[in-house]
Amino acid sequence: MMGGSLWISHGATEALFRGRSFIAVLPLALLLPTLRVGAQFIGSPLDCQKTCVCASNIVSCSRISLTNVPITLPQYTAVLDLSFNNITRLRAEWTPVPLNRLHSLLLSHNGLTFLSSEAFSNVKKLQYLDLSSNYIRQLDEFIFEPLEHLEVLLLYSNRISQIDRTAFSGLASLQRLYLSHNQISRFPLELVKERTRPDTLRLLDVSSNRIKALPLNELQALPAWIKNGLYFHNNPLPCSCDVHEVVARWYIKELSSAVDFRGSHTCVLPGHQKEKIAILDLDKVYLNCSEVTAMEKKAFLEQFLVLDCDTRERNMTKSWALPGNIPVSPAYKIALMRPDGSLQIGPLKAEDSGVYTCYASGSLNETVYVTVVVFNSTEIGGLENLKTAYTTLIGCLVSLVLVLFYLYLTPCHCACCPGQSLEKSEPRDSLHSSTVSITHAHSQTGQERPEGGGFDNKHGAFLQPKDQREQNGRLNPIGEEDEEWHGERRRSDAGSISSVCSDTPMVV
């Protein structure tokens, strides 16, 4: 019995230990898939003998089908080439230690679809970043903010359609940004505006995208050293004379963005066929846009002008020459060269018109010509002449209205006018008559004219006291008269009518 008891106790103890082992192993079994998944995102150790090439401070792991970035990268690495692999996600932990000497990172042709917001936290000294030829679809806010030393950023040949306005914030040293061959539909104006653009930016390529509208006024106002490296060709821009003017002016100024891709600057004609045409040909066949010529500076007498030496490069050494190729010197008081390289001229005179020349020297020499036209009048005088012209015009119009009013709207009281008769005229019509009525008449109608004065009976009208009424300055007898008197009266009326309708009134 005792032996059996011992055997039972020994078996129970053995079972107990087996159960405890199972409980201890169970969590490890549950964690195993997690460890396997985590291992998928942790790269294998760097192997400079079999897979990668390590030459001094350059590490090249190109074209070896990597799915993750190798771990244990040397901290002295300056150039890391991971192009042409299968790295689809760039996580924050791709390098657990800071690589403060790394200045060039190449990740092109990897099928990248995801960039962590902290992907560049441990590589803040990057100067060159190549993310081209991947499947990146959007750029989130402040994605590149840690890279304050970055100078070149390649993002061409992706599928980028959305760019947050703060995506490129913090890139204080950025010089060249390549965004061509994407699906961008909005022009990133914040990259070229004066207050928001990187101060060092010299090249922005947004060509071959889906941009249908450009901020033309803002682009035209940019300095030439920015426009020289602003590429927007091969976008579906609608044809217009405004687009033609911008491209034509850039072409006349020989900016690289317009000259180097002259044939690629196209626009879409209206219609269902969506036909493309060269923008510089719009002034010849289709829209008949005005020909664009070199811009002139226009001014009036006594004004001041500031002439900009708008060069294709920045921070060039500049000097000016007056018309006639006369170098600017302190002896010429009308011309003063400013610290920024511009030239102030004035007070202007008519003989100051001509071509002013700016000579700029740097890595390349450049000559800028500015044509100045000075009108032979002051600006105030020009305005006064304009006001005088308007006043004269208004005066003529008012005079014309008054003449028409007088001719067609003034009532006619003349006996010769249609609808008027001698018998029905009112007594007040005598005020409009040119025949003079004699208020002091002789008491006898048949009395002869005294010597030296008086009126003939045939042509004079005498007033009869209360038995005769006045009409238009003539007597109209109401009693019966003989036929001889009527004959004389008809002749007198005819004479009176001709006198009333005459141009010059008769004055006695």
RARAPE-V850681 format. One record per residue. RES is the residue in three letters. PHI is phi in whole degrees, 0 to 359 (NA if undefined). OMEGA is omega in radians with two decimals (NA if undefined). BURIAL is I if it has 24 or more other C-alpha atoms within 12 Angstrom, else O. Layout:
RES&PHI&OMEGA&BURIAL  RES&PHI&OMEGA&BURIAL
This chain:
MET&NA&-3.12&O  MET&296&3.11&O  GLY&296&3.12&O  GLY&295&3.13&O  SER&295&3.12&O  LEU&297&-3.14&O  TRP&296&3.11&O  ILE&296&-3.14&O  SER&297&3.13&O  HIS&294&3.11&O  GLY&293&3.14&O  ALA&295&3.13&O  THR&295&3.14&O  GLU&295&3.10&O  ALA&294&3.13&O  LEU&298&3.13&O  PHE&296&3.09&O  ARG&298&3.13&O  GLY&296&3.12&O  ARG&295&3.11&O  SER&296&3.13&O  PHE&296&3.13&O  ILE&294&-3.13&O  ALA&289&-3.10&O  VAL&278&-3.07&O  LEU&302&3.11&O  PRO&300&3.11&O  LEU&295&3.10&O  ALA&293&3.12&O  LEU&291&-3.14&O  LEU&281&-3.07&O  LEU&301&3.09&O  PRO&299&3.12&O  THR&297&3.12&O  LEU&297&3.11&O  ARG&295&3.12&O  VAL&296&3.11&O  GLY&297&-3.14&O  ALA&294&3.13&O  GLN&294&-3.10&O  PHE&259&3.07&I  ILE&249&-3.08&I  GLY&289&3.08&I  SER&284&3.12&O  PRO&300&3.13&O  LEU&296&3.12&I  ASP&238&-3.11&O  CYS&278&-3.13&O  GLN&262&-3.02&O  LYS&252&-2.99&O  THR&254&-3.05&O  CYS&250&3.08&I  VAL&246&3.14&O  CYS&244&-3.13&I  ALA&235&-3.10&O  SER&57&-3.12&O  ASN&263&3.11&O  ILE&252&3.08&I  VAL&240&-3.13&I  SER&243&3.09&I  CYS&239&-3.06&I  SER&273&3.01&I  ARG&61&3.08&O  ILE&234&3.05&O  SER&59&3.08&O  LEU&290&3.02&I  THR&254&3.10&I  ASN&217&3.11&I  VAL&286&3.12&I  PRO&299&3.10&I  ILE&267&-3.12&O  THR&56&3.06&O  LEU&289&3.12&I  PRO&297&-3.12&I  GLN&289&3.09&I  TYR&273&-3.11&O  THR&299&3.11&I  ALA&253&3.13&I  VAL&233&3.12&I  LEU&235&-3.10&I  ASP&253&3.10&I  LEU&242&-3.06&I  SER&287&3.09&I  PHE&57&3.05&I  ASN&230&-3.12&I  ASN&237&3.13&I  ILE&276&-3.04&I  THR&266&-3.10&I  ARG&225&3.10&I  LEU&251&-3.05&I  ARG&271&-3.13&I  ALA&294&-3.04&O  GLU&266&-3.11&I  TRP&296&2.97&I  THR&227&-3.06&I  PRO&290&-3.13&O  VAL&245&3.11&O  PRO&295&3.05&I  LEU&250&-2.99&I  ASN&284&3.11&I  ARG&260&-3.11&I  LEU&286&3.13&I  HIS&243&3.13&I  SER&223&3.13&I  LEU&232&-3.09&I  LEU&247&-3.14&I  LEU&231&-3.12&I  SER&287&3.08&I  HIS&55&3.12&I  ASN&237&-3.04&I  GLY&75&3.14&I  LEU&299&3.07&I  THR&238&-3.04&I  PHE&222&3.04&I  LEU&237&3.10&I  SER&292&3.11&I  SER&294&3.12&O  GLU&245&-3.07&I  ALA&294&-3.05&I  PHE&246&-3.10&I  SER&291&-3.10&I  ASN&259&3.12&I  VAL&227&-3.01&I  LYS&287&-3.13&I  LYS&265&3.13&I  LEU&300&3.04&I  GLN&244&-3.10&I  TYR&225&-3.12&I  LEU&229&-3.12&I  ASP&249&3.08&I  LEU&244&-3.05&I  SER&285&3.05&I  SER&55&3.07&I  ASN&230&-3.12&I  TYR&240&3.14&I  ILE&291&-3.06&I  ARG&253&-3.12&I  GLN&210&3.10&I  LEU&241&-3.07&I  ASP&283&-3.09&I  GLU&295&3.07&O  PHE&54&-3.08&I  ILE&296&-3.10&I  PHE&252&-3.03&I  GLU&301&-3.12&I  PRO&293&-2.99&I  LEU&268&-3.09&I  GLU&286&3.12&I  HIS&259&-3.07&I  LEU&291&-3.13&I  GLU&250&-3.10&I  VAL&231&3.12&I  LEU&229&-3.11&I  LEU&253&3.12&I  LEU&231&-3.10&I  TYR&288&3.12&I  SER&56&2.97&I  ASN&243&3.09&I  ARG&237&-3.07&I  ILE&291&3.08&I  SER&237&-3.12&I  GLN&232&3.10&I  ILE&232&3.06&I  ASP&294&-3.07&I  ARG&295&3.12&O  THR&256&-3.07&O  ALA&300&-3.08&O  PHE&257&3.10&I  SER&293&3.13&I  GLY&93&3.14&I  LEU&276&-3.03&I  ALA&291&-3.09&I  SER&253&-3.04&I  LEU&295&3.13&I  GLN&247&-3.09&I  ARG&223&-3.13&I  LEU&228&-3.08&I  TYR&249&-3.13&I  LEU&236&-3.07&I  SER&287&3.09&I  HIS&57&3.03&I  ASN&233&-3.14&I  GLN&239&-3.09&I  ILE&286&3.12&I  SER&248&3.13&I  ARG&245&3.09&I  PHE&288&-3.11&I  PRO&284&-3.07&I  LEU&297&-3.12&I  GLU&297&-3.14&I  LEU&277&-3.12&I  VAL&237&3.10&I  LYS&294&-2.97&O  GLU&299&-3.02&O  ARG&274&-3.06&O  THR&247&-3.09&O  ARG&282&2.98&I  PRO&298&-3.01&I  ASP&295&-3.08&I  THR&259&-3.05&I  LEU&295&-3.13&I  ARG&239&-3.12&I  LEU&216&3.04&I  LEU&225&-3.09&I  ASP&247&3.06&I  VAL&242&-3.13&I  SER&290&3.06&I  SER&56&3.06&I  ASN&237&-3.11&I  ARG&241&-3.09&I  ILE&283&-3.11&I  LYS&252&-3.14&I  ALA&215&3.12&I  LEU&239&3.04&I  PRO&283&-2.95&O  LEU&299&-3.13&O  ASN&298&3.13&O  GLU&294&3.14&O  LEU&293&-3.12&I  GLN&293&-3.11&I  ALA&277&-3.13&O  LEU&291&3.05&I  PRO&294&-3.03&I  ALA&296&-3.10&I  TRP&290&3.02&I  ILE&273&-3.14&I  LYS&298&-3.14&I  ASN&298&-3.13&I  GLY&246&3.14&I  LEU&255&-3.04&I  TYR&252&3.12&I  PHE&225&-3.11&I  HIS&291&3.08&I  ASN&58&2.98&I  ASN&241&-3.08&I  PRO&282&3.14&I  LEU&283&3.04&I  PRO&289&-3.10&I  CYS&291&3.07&I  SER&200&3.13&I  CYS&289&3.09&I  ASP&293&3.08&I  VAL&297&3.13&I  HIS&299&-3.12&I  GLU&296&-3.14&I  VAL&298&-3.10&I  VAL&295&-3.13&I  ALA&295&3.12&I  ARG&293&3.09&I  TRP&294&3.13&I  TYR&291&3.12&I  ILE&297&3.14&I  LYS&279&3.10&I  GLU&62&3.06&I  LEU&285&-3.06&I  SER&300&-3.11&I  SER&297&3.13&I  ALA&262&-3.08&I  VAL&283&-3.05&I  ASP&292&-3.12&O  PHE&238&-3.09&I  ARG&302&-3.11&I  GLY&285&-3.12&O  SER&271&3.06&I  HIS&279&-3.09&I  THR&240&3.08&I  CYS&220&-3.07&I  VAL&256&3.10&I  LEU&285&3.10&O  PRO&295&-3.11&O  GLY&134&-3.09&O  HIS&284&-3.07&O  GLN&281&3.12&O  LYS&54&-3.12&O  GLU&288&3.12&O  LYS&262&3.12&I  ILE&215&3.10&I  ALA&295&-3.08&I  ILE&298&-3.11&I  LEU&288&3.10&I  ASP&263&-3.09&I  LEU&292&-3.13&I  ASP&275&-3.05&I  LYS&253&-2.96&O  VAL&240&-2.85&O  TYR&269&-3.03&O  LEU&277&3.14&I  ASN&55&3.13&O  CYS&291&-3.14&O  SER&295&3.12&O  GLU&291&-3.12&O  VAL&265&3.11&I  THR&240&3.12&O  ALA&298&-3.08&O  MET&287&3.12&O  GLU&243&3.01&O  LYS&264&-3.11&I  LYS&246&-3.11&I  ALA&207&3.11&I  PHE&250&3.12&I  LEU&299&3.08&I  GLU&70&3.10&O  GLN&274&3.03&I  PHE&245&3.11&I  LEU&232&3.02&I  VAL&244&-3.12&I  LEU&260&3.14&I  ASP&270&3.01&I  CYS&265&-2.99&I  ASP&276&-3.05&I  THR&268&-3.13&I  ARG&280&3.07&I  GLU&239&-3.10&I  ARG&265&3.04&I  ASN&57&3.09&O  MET&262&3.07&I  THR&278&-2.98&O  LYS&235&3.02&I  SER&215&-3.03&I  TRP&238&3.03&I  ALA&227&3.13&I  LEU&281&3.06&I  PRO&307&-3.02&O  GLY&91&3.12&O  ASN&59&3.11&O  ILE&267&-3.12&O  PRO&298&3.09&O  VAL&286&3.14&I  SER&216&3.13&O  PRO&301&-3.14&O  ALA&291&3.13&O  TYR&266&-3.07&O  LYS&285&-3.11&O  ILE&279&-3.08&I  ALA&236&-3.13&I  LEU&225&3.11&I  MET&276&-3.08&I  ARG&269&-3.10&O  PRO&299&-3.13&O  ASP&277&3.11&O  GLY&95&3.10&I  SER&279&-3.09&I  LEU&238&3.08&I  GLN&259&3.13&I  ILE&234&3.11&I  GLY&142&-0.07&I  PRO&294&-2.96&O  LEU&284&3.00&I  LYS&237&-3.10&I  ALA&298&-3.11&O  GLU&282&3.09&O  ASP&279&3.07&I  SER&294&3.12&I  GLY&149&-3.09&I  VAL&256&3.08&I  TYR&260&-3.00&I  THR&243&3.07&I  CYS&248&3.09&I  TYR&255&-3.10&I  ALA&242&-3.14&I  SER&229&3.14&O  GLY&190&3.03&O  SER&294&3.02&O  LEU&228&3.08&O  ASN&273&-3.10&O  GLU&214&3.10&I  THR&238&-3.12&I  VAL&242&3.13&I  TYR&251&3.11&I  VAL&234&3.14&I  THR&267&-3.13&I  VAL&245&3.09&I  VAL&241&3.14&I  VAL&253&3.11&I  PHE&285&-3.07&O  ASN&278&3.07&O  SER&196&3.07&O  THR&277&3.13&O  GLU&295&3.12&O  ILE&293&3.11&O  GLY&297&3.10&O  GLY&297&3.10&O  LEU&292&3.13&O  GLU&296&3.11&O  ASN&297&3.11&O  LEU&295&3.11&O  LYS&296&3.12&O  THR&298&3.13&O  ALA&297&3.12&O  TYR&295&3.12&O  THR&298&3.12&O  THR&297&3.13&O  LEU&297&3.13&O  ILE&296&3.10&O  GLY&299&3.12&O  CYS&296&3.14&O  LEU&296&3.11&O  VAL&296&3.11&O  SER&299&3.13&O  LEU&297&3.11&O  VAL&296&3.13&O  LEU&295&3.12&O  VAL&296&3.10&O  LEU&297&3.10&O  PHE&298&-3.13&O  TYR&293&-3.07&O  LEU&285&-2.97&O  TYR&248&-3.06&O  LEU&248&3.10&O  THR&286&3.14&O  PRO&294&-3.12&O  CYS&262&3.11&O  HIS&249&-3.11&I  CYS&284&-3.13&I  ALA&293&-3.14&I  CYS&279&3.14&O  CYS&287&3.14&O  PRO&299&3.08&O  GLY&89&-3.14&O  GLN&255&3.10&O  SER&224&-3.10&O  LEU&293&-3.05&I  GLU&282&-3.02&O  LYS&260&3.13&O  SER&289&-3.14&I  GLU&279&3.11&O  PRO&300&-3.10&O  ARG&290&3.12&O  ASP&294&-3.13&I  SER&295&3.11&I  LEU&291&-3.11&O  HIS&265&-3.10&O  SER&273&3.08&I  SER&266&3.10&I  THR&269&-3.05&I  VAL&270&3.07&I  SER&267&-3.10&I  ILE&266&-3.09&O  THR&279&3.12&O  HIS&251&-3.06&O  ALA&260&3.10&O  HIS&283&-3.09&O  SER&290&3.12&O  GLN&246&-3.11&O  THR&289&-3.09&O  GLY&266&-3.12&O  GLN&294&3.14&O  GLU&285&3.13&O  ARG&288&3.11&O  PRO&291&-3.12&O  GLU&293&3.04&O  GLY&87&3.12&O  GLY&180&3.13&O  GLY&97&-3.12&O  PHE&239&3.03&O  ASP&285&-3.13&O  ASN&299&-3.09&O  LYS&285&-3.07&I  HIS&238&-3.12&I  GLY&251&3.12&I  ALA&243&-3.13&I  PHE&247&-3.12&I  LEU&274&3.04&I  GLN&257&-3.08&I  PRO&292&2.93&O  LYS&64&3.08&O  ASP&257&3.07&O  GLN&227&3.13&O  ARG&246&-3.04&I  GLU&269&3.06&I  GLN&214&3.07&I  ASN&55&3.08&I  GLY&82&-3.13&I  ARG&230&3.13&I  LEU&271&3.10&I  ASN&238&-3.08&I  PRO&298&3.12&I  ILE&253&3.08&O  GLY&269&3.12&O  GLU&280&-3.13&O  GLU&236&3.12&O  ASP&281&-3.07&O  GLU&295&3.13&O  GLU&295&3.12&O  TRP&296&3.11&O  HIS&299&3.12&O  GLY&297&3.11&O  GLU&295&-3.13&O  ARG&294&3.11&I  ARG&299&3.11&O  ARG&295&3.11&O  SER&294&3.10&I  ASP&296&3.13&I  ALA&299&3.11&O  GLY&294&3.13&O  SER&293&-3.14&I  ILE&298&3.12&I  SER&295&3.11&O  SER&287&-3.14&I  VAL&295&-3.08&I  CYS&275&3.12&O  SER&285&-3.10&O  ASP&285&-3.05&O  THR&250&-3.12&O  PRO&292&-3.13&O  MET&269&-3.10&O  VAL&244&3.10&O  VAL&252&NA&O
